[in-house]
Amino acid sequence: MGLGLYDEEGLSLKGLEEVRRADLLFAELYTSFMPGLSVSRLEVLAGKRV
């Protein structure tokens, strides 16, 4: 699932629903550089570890 263009706030509402329902989250950050992304803020939005 795409996170958007800049940071975790680019995640769509539907995407956020899916993230919260997922059993496991993995962020591939090697080829998908997002200058404003904070994994800790993403974890707060998701309600689980990434």
PDB file of N, CA, C and O in Angstrom:
ATOM      1  N   MET A   1       0.849  -1.149   0.000  1.00  0.00           N
ATOM      2  CA  MET A   1       0.000   0.000   0.000  1.00  0.00           C
ATOM      3  C   MET A   1       0.901   1.220   0.000  1.00  0.00           C
ATOM      4  O   MET A   1       1.909   1.251   0.706  1.00  0.00           O
ATOM      5  N   GLY A   2       0.550   2.207  -0.774  1.00  0.00           N
ATOM      6  CA  GLY A   2       1.340   3.431  -0.824  1.00  0.00           C
ATOM      7  C   GLY A   2       1.028   4.351   0.340  1.00  0.00           C
ATOM      8  O   GLY A   2      -0.114   4.449   0.789  1.00  0.00           O
ATOM      9  N   LEU A   3       2.055   5.018   0.818  1.00  0.00           N
ATOM     10  CA  LEU A   3       1.880   5.952   1.929  1.00  0.00           C
ATOM     11  C   LEU A   3       1.641   7.380   1.471  1.00  0.00           C
ATOM     12  O   LEU A   3       1.357   8.247   2.298  1.00  0.00           O
ATOM     13  N   GLY A   4       1.746   7.643   0.200  1.00  0.00           N
ATOM     14  CA  GLY A   4       1.609   9.004  -0.293  1.00  0.00           C
ATOM     15  C   GLY A   4       2.933   9.490  -0.844  1.00  0.00           C
ATOM     16  O   GLY A   4       3.811   8.688  -1.165  1.00  0.00           O
ATOM     17  N   LEU A   5       3.080  10.795  -0.956  1.00  0.00           N
ATOM     18  CA  LEU A   5       4.257  11.355  -1.608  1.00  0.00           C
ATOM     19  C   LEU A   5       5.329  11.868  -0.659  1.00  0.00           C
ATOM     20  O   LEU A   5       6.503  11.900  -1.028  1.00  0.00           O
ATOM     21  N   TYR A   6       4.962  12.268   0.547  1.00  0.00           N
ATOM     22  CA  TYR A   6       5.938  12.927   1.413  1.00  0.00           C
ATOM     23  C   TYR A   6       6.066  12.297   2.798  1.00  0.00           C
ATOM     24  O   TYR A   6       7.175  12.060   3.278  1.00  0.00           O
ATOM     25  N   ASP A   7       4.946  12.031   3.427  1.00  0.00           N
ATOM     26  CA  ASP A   7       4.991  11.514   4.793  1.00  0.00           C
ATOM     27  C   ASP A   7       3.785  10.619   5.070  1.00  0.00           C
ATOM     28  O   ASP A   7       2.974  10.354   4.183  1.00  0.00           O
ATOM     29  N   GLU A   8       3.686  10.165   6.304  1.00  0.00           N
ATOM     30  CA  GLU A   8       2.616   9.236   6.679  1.00  0.00           C
ATOM     31  C   GLU A   8       1.229   9.874   6.584  1.00  0.00           C
ATOM     32  O   GLU A   8       0.231   9.152   6.553  1.00  0.00           O
ATOM     33  N   GLU A   9       1.140  11.183   6.537  1.00  0.00           N
ATOM     34  CA  GLU A   9      -0.158  11.843   6.435  1.00  0.00           C
ATOM     35  C   GLU A   9      -0.751  11.739   5.029  1.00  0.00           C
ATOM     36  O   GLU A   9      -1.904  12.117   4.820  1.00  0.00           O
ATOM     37  N   GLY A  10       0.020  11.230   4.061  1.00  0.00           N
ATOM     38  CA  GLY A  10      -0.479  11.028   2.705  1.00  0.00           C
ATOM     39  C   GLY A  10      -1.272   9.741   2.549  1.00  0.00           C
ATOM     40  O   GLY A  10      -1.832   9.481   1.484  1.00  0.00           O
ATOM     41  N   LEU A  11      -1.324   8.941   3.593  1.00  0.00           N
ATOM     42  CA  LEU A  11      -2.079   7.687   3.568  1.00  0.00           C
ATOM     43  C   LEU A  11      -3.569   7.995   3.454  1.00  0.00           C
ATOM     44  O   LEU A  11      -4.085   8.834   4.193  1.00  0.00           O
ATOM     45  N   SER A  12      -4.260   7.331   2.540  1.00  0.00           N
ATOM     46  CA  SER A  12      -5.700   7.571   2.374  1.00  0.00           C
ATOM     47  C   SER A  12      -6.473   7.003   3.564  1.00  0.00           C
ATOM     48  O   SER A  12      -5.955   6.177   4.316  1.00  0.00           O
ATOM     49  N   LEU A  13      -7.697   7.448   3.724  1.00  0.00           N
ATOM     50  CA  LEU A  13      -8.535   6.923   4.807  1.00  0.00           C
ATOM     51  C   LEU A  13      -8.785   5.431   4.631  1.00  0.00           C
ATOM     52  O   LEU A  13      -8.774   4.680   5.606  1.00  0.00           O
ATOM     53  N   LYS A  14      -9.007   5.002   3.398  1.00  0.00           N
ATOM     54  CA  LYS A  14      -9.199   3.569   3.121  1.00  0.00           C
ATOM     55  C   LYS A  14      -7.917   2.807   3.444  1.00  0.00           C
ATOM     56  O   LYS A  14      -7.962   1.717   4.013  1.00  0.00           O
ATOM     57  N   GLY A  15      -6.777   3.386   3.077  1.00  0.00           N
ATOM     58  CA  GLY A  15      -5.495   2.769   3.392  1.00  0.00           C
ATOM     59  C   GLY A  15      -5.300   2.631   4.888  1.00  0.00           C
ATOM     60  O   GLY A  15      -4.814   1.604   5.363  1.00  0.00           O
ATOM     61  N   LEU A  16      -5.676   3.656   5.632  1.00  0.00           N
ATOM     62  CA  LEU A  16      -5.541   3.616   7.088  1.00  0.00           C
ATOM     63  C   LEU A  16      -6.426   2.526   7.685  1.00  0.00           C
ATOM     64  O   LEU A  16      -6.020   1.848   8.628  1.00  0.00           O
ATOM     65  N   GLU A  17      -7.626   2.351   7.147  1.00  0.00           N
ATOM     66  CA  GLU A  17      -8.500   1.256   7.599  1.00  0.00           C
ATOM     67  C   GLU A  17      -7.816  -0.090   7.402  1.00  0.00           C
ATOM     68  O   GLU A  17      -7.821  -0.935   8.297  1.00  0.00           O
ATOM     69  N   GLU A  18      -7.230  -0.281   6.229  1.00  0.00           N
ATOM     70  CA  GLU A  18      -6.556  -1.547   5.924  1.00  0.00           C
ATOM     71  C   GLU A  18      -5.340  -1.755   6.820  1.00  0.00           C
ATOM     72  O   GLU A  18      -5.097  -2.867   7.288  1.00  0.00           O
ATOM     73  N   VAL A  19      -4.585  -0.703   7.057  1.00  0.00           N
ATOM     74  CA  VAL A  19      -3.413  -0.784   7.937  1.00  0.00           C
ATOM     75  C   VAL A  19      -3.837  -1.218   9.330  1.00  0.00           C
ATOM     76  O   VAL A  19      -3.187  -2.065   9.943  1.00  0.00           O
ATOM     77  N   ARG A  20      -4.904  -0.651   9.825  1.00  0.00           N
ATOM     78  CA  ARG A  20      -5.372  -0.985  11.179  1.00  0.00           C
ATOM     79  C   ARG A  20      -5.915  -2.406  11.262  1.00  0.00           C
ATOM     80  O   ARG A  20      -5.899  -3.010  12.335  1.00  0.00           O
ATOM     81  N   ARG A  21      -6.398  -2.951  10.137  1.00  0.00           N
ATOM     82  CA  ARG A  21      -6.904  -4.327  10.126  1.00  0.00           C
ATOM     83  C   ARG A  21      -5.813  -5.363   9.899  1.00  0.00           C
ATOM     84  O   ARG A  21      -6.011  -6.543  10.186  1.00  0.00           O
ATOM     85  N   ALA A  22      -4.680  -4.939   9.395  1.00  0.00           N
ATOM     86  CA  ALA A  22      -3.609  -5.879   9.036  1.00  0.00           C
ATOM     87  C   ALA A  22      -3.004  -6.540  10.271  1.00  0.00           C
ATOM     88  O   ALA A  22      -2.934  -5.941  11.345  1.00  0.00           O
ATOM     89  N   ASP A  23      -2.572  -7.777  10.096  1.00  0.00           N
ATOM     90  CA  ASP A  23      -1.892  -8.496  11.170  1.00  0.00           C
ATOM     91  C   ASP A  23      -0.426  -8.105  11.267  1.00  0.00           C
ATOM     92  O   ASP A  23       0.156  -8.132  12.351  1.00  0.00           O
ATOM     93  N   LEU A  24       0.171  -7.741  10.141  1.00  0.00           N
ATOM     94  CA  LEU A  24       1.602  -7.440  10.086  1.00  0.00           C
ATOM     95  C   LEU A  24       1.831  -6.253   9.160  1.00  0.00           C
ATOM     96  O   LEU A  24       1.263  -6.189   8.070  1.00  0.00           O
ATOM     97  N   LEU A  25       2.664  -5.319   9.597  1.00  0.00           N
ATOM     98  CA  LEU A  25       3.012  -4.159   8.769  1.00  0.00           C
ATOM     99  C   LEU A  25       4.509  -4.144   8.529  1.00  0.00           C
ATOM    100  O   LEU A  25       5.297  -4.419   9.433  1.00  0.00           O
ATOM    101  N   PHE A  26       4.897  -3.819   7.301  1.00  0.00           N
ATOM    102  CA  PHE A  26       6.302  -3.764   6.909  1.00  0.00           C
ATOM    103  C   PHE A  26       6.491  -2.526   6.051  1.00  0.00           C
ATOM    104  O   PHE A  26       5.748  -2.320   5.092  1.00  0.00           O
ATOM    105  N   ALA A  27       7.470  -1.704   6.378  1.00  0.00           N
ATOM    106  CA  ALA A  27       7.766  -0.508   5.584  1.00  0.00           C
ATOM    107  C   ALA A  27       9.061  -0.734   4.821  1.00  0.00           C
ATOM    108  O   ALA A  27      10.119  -0.919   5.422  1.00  0.00           O
ATOM    109  N   GLU A  28       8.978  -0.720   3.506  1.00  0.00           N
ATOM    110  CA  GLU A  28      10.162  -0.862   2.657  1.00  0.00           C
ATOM    111  C   GLU A  28      10.671   0.544   2.372  1.00  0.00           C
ATOM    112  O   GLU A  28      10.089   1.272   1.567  1.00  0.00           O
ATOM    113  N   LEU A  29      11.756   0.922   3.033  1.00  0.00           N
ATOM    114  CA  LEU A  29      12.253   2.296   2.964  1.00  0.00           C
ATOM    115  C   LEU A  29      13.511   2.443   2.120  1.00  0.00           C
ATOM    116  O   LEU A  29      14.023   3.553   1.976  1.00  0.00           O
ATOM    117  N   TYR A  30      14.013   1.367   1.569  1.00  0.00           N
ATOM    118  CA  TYR A  30      15.256   1.437   0.798  1.00  0.00           C
ATOM    119  C   TYR A  30      15.038   2.084  -0.569  1.00  0.00           C
ATOM    120  O   TYR A  30      15.809   2.956  -0.969  1.00  0.00           O
ATOM    121  N   THR A  31      14.001   1.668  -1.282  1.00  0.00           N
ATOM    122  CA  THR A  31      13.755   2.218  -2.617  1.00  0.00           C
ATOM    123  C   THR A  31      12.624   3.237  -2.628  1.00  0.00           C
ATOM    124  O   THR A  31      12.359   3.857  -3.658  1.00  0.00           O
ATOM    125  N   SER A  32      11.964   3.414  -1.511  1.00  0.00           N
ATOM    126  CA  SER A  32      10.839   4.356  -1.426  1.00  0.00           C
ATOM    127  C   SER A  32      11.161   5.453  -0.424  1.00  0.00           C
ATOM    128  O   SER A  32      10.586   5.499   0.663  1.00  0.00           O
ATOM    129  N   PHE A  33      12.079   6.334  -0.792  1.00  0.00           N
ATOM    130  CA  PHE A  33      12.483   7.414   0.106  1.00  0.00           C
ATOM    131  C   PHE A  33      11.348   8.415   0.275  1.00  0.00           C
ATOM    132  O   PHE A  33      10.811   8.933  -0.704  1.00  0.00           O
ATOM    133  N   MET A  34      10.991   8.679   1.523  1.00  0.00           N
ATOM    134  CA  MET A  34       9.965   9.675   1.842  1.00  0.00           C
ATOM    135  C   MET A  34      10.579  10.644   2.843  1.00  0.00           C
ATOM    136  O   MET A  34      10.724  10.299   4.016  1.00  0.00           O
ATOM    137  N   PRO A  35      10.941  11.846   2.410  1.00  0.00           N
ATOM    138  CA  PRO A  35      11.704  12.766   3.246  1.00  0.00           C
ATOM    139  C   PRO A  35      11.035  13.154   4.557  1.00  0.00           C
ATOM    140  O   PRO A  35      11.733  13.434   5.531  1.00  0.00           O
ATOM    141  N   GLY A  36       9.722  13.179   4.616  1.00  0.00           N
ATOM    142  CA  GLY A  36       9.043  13.598   5.832  1.00  0.00           C
ATOM    143  C   GLY A  36       8.513  12.462   6.682  1.00  0.00           C
ATOM    144  O   GLY A  36       7.870  12.703   7.703  1.00  0.00           O
ATOM    145  N   LEU A  37       8.774  11.223   6.277  1.00  0.00           N
ATOM    146  CA  LEU A  37       8.200  10.070   6.979  1.00  0.00           C
ATOM    147  C   LEU A  37       8.806   9.882   8.358  1.00  0.00           C
ATOM    148  O   LEU A  37      10.025   9.910   8.528  1.00  0.00           O
ATOM    149  N   SER A  38       7.943   9.691   9.327  1.00  0.00           N
ATOM    150  CA  SER A  38       8.346   9.316  10.676  1.00  0.00           C
ATOM    151  C   SER A  38       7.683   7.974  10.976  1.00  0.00           C
ATOM    152  O   SER A  38       6.459   7.887  11.078  1.00  0.00           O
ATOM    153  N   VAL A  39       8.488   6.944  11.115  1.00  0.00           N
ATOM    154  CA  VAL A  39       7.932   5.614  11.395  1.00  0.00           C
ATOM    155  C   VAL A  39       7.196   5.630  12.728  1.00  0.00           C
ATOM    156  O   VAL A  39       6.166   4.972  12.872  1.00  0.00           O
ATOM    157  N   SER A  40       7.709   6.369  13.699  1.00  0.00           N
ATOM    158  CA  SER A  40       7.032   6.418  15.001  1.00  0.00           C
ATOM    159  C   SER A  40       5.655   7.078  14.878  1.00  0.00           C
ATOM    160  O   SER A  40       4.710   6.636  15.532  1.00  0.00           O
ATOM    161  N   ARG A  41       5.518   8.116  14.062  1.00  0.00           N
ATOM    162  CA  ARG A  41       4.195   8.729  13.850  1.00  0.00           C
ATOM    163  C   ARG A  41       3.285   7.789  13.070  1.00  0.00           C
ATOM    164  O   ARG A  41       2.078   7.748  13.311  1.00  0.00           O
ATOM    165  N   LEU A  42       3.855   7.037  12.140  1.00  0.00           N
ATOM    166  CA  LEU A  42       3.076   6.046  11.401  1.00  0.00           C
ATOM    167  C   LEU A  42       2.550   4.971  12.350  1.00  0.00           C
ATOM    168  O   LEU A  42       1.406   4.535  12.225  1.00  0.00           O
ATOM    169  N   GLU A  43       3.375   4.552  13.285  1.00  0.00           N
ATOM    170  CA  GLU A  43       2.949   3.550  14.265  1.00  0.00           C
ATOM    171  C   GLU A  43       1.812   4.074  15.133  1.00  0.00           C
ATOM    172  O   GLU A  43       0.908   3.318  15.488  1.00  0.00           O
ATOM    173  N   VAL A  44       1.845   5.352  15.478  1.00  0.00           N
ATOM    174  CA  VAL A  44       0.749   5.941  16.255  1.00  0.00           C
ATOM    175  C   VAL A  44      -0.542   5.919  15.438  1.00  0.00           C
ATOM    176  O   VAL A  44      -1.596   5.546  15.953  1.00  0.00           O
ATOM    177  N   LEU A  45      -0.464   6.316  14.170  1.00  0.00           N
ATOM    178  CA  LEU A  45      -1.646   6.284  13.298  1.00  0.00           C
ATOM    179  C   LEU A  45      -2.188   4.867  13.139  1.00  0.00           C
ATOM    180  O   LEU A  45      -3.399   4.647  13.162  1.00  0.00           O
ATOM    181  N   ALA A  46      -1.275   3.911  12.977  1.00  0.00           N
ATOM    182  CA  ALA A  46      -1.666   2.519  12.742  1.00  0.00           C
ATOM    183  C   ALA A  46      -2.146   1.828  14.011  1.00  0.00           C
ATOM    184  O   ALA A  46      -2.957   0.903  13.957  1.00  0.00           O
ATOM    185  N   GLY A  47      -1.646   2.277  15.137  1.00  0.00           N
ATOM    186  CA  GLY A  47      -1.995   1.623  16.394  1.00  0.00           C
ATOM    187  C   GLY A  47      -1.237   0.329  16.614  1.00  0.00           C
ATOM    188  O   GLY A  47      -1.646  -0.510  17.416  1.00  0.00           O
ATOM    189  N   LYS A  48      -0.108   0.163  15.885  1.00  0.00           N
ATOM    190  CA  LYS A  48       0.715  -1.047  16.021  1.00  0.00           C
ATOM    191  C   LYS A  48       2.106  -0.786  15.487  1.00  0.00           C
ATOM    192  O   LYS A  48       2.347   0.235  14.843  1.00  0.00           O
ATOM    193  N   ARG A  49       3.026  -1.702  15.749  1.00  0.00           N
ATOM    194  CA  ARG A  49       4.408  -1.567  15.276  1.00  0.00           C
ATOM    195  C   ARG A  49       4.503  -1.756  13.773  1.00  0.00           C
ATOM    196  O   ARG A  49       3.770  -2.543  13.173  1.00  0.00           O
ATOM    197  N   VAL A  50       5.421  -1.016  13.190  1.00  0.00           N
ATOM    198  CA  VAL A  50       5.695  -1.133  11.754  1.00  0.00           C
ATOM    199  C   VAL A  50       7.079  -1.695  11.605  1.00  0.00           C
ATOM    200  O   VAL A  50       7.549  -1.891  10.485  1.00  0.00           O
TER     201      VAL A  50
END
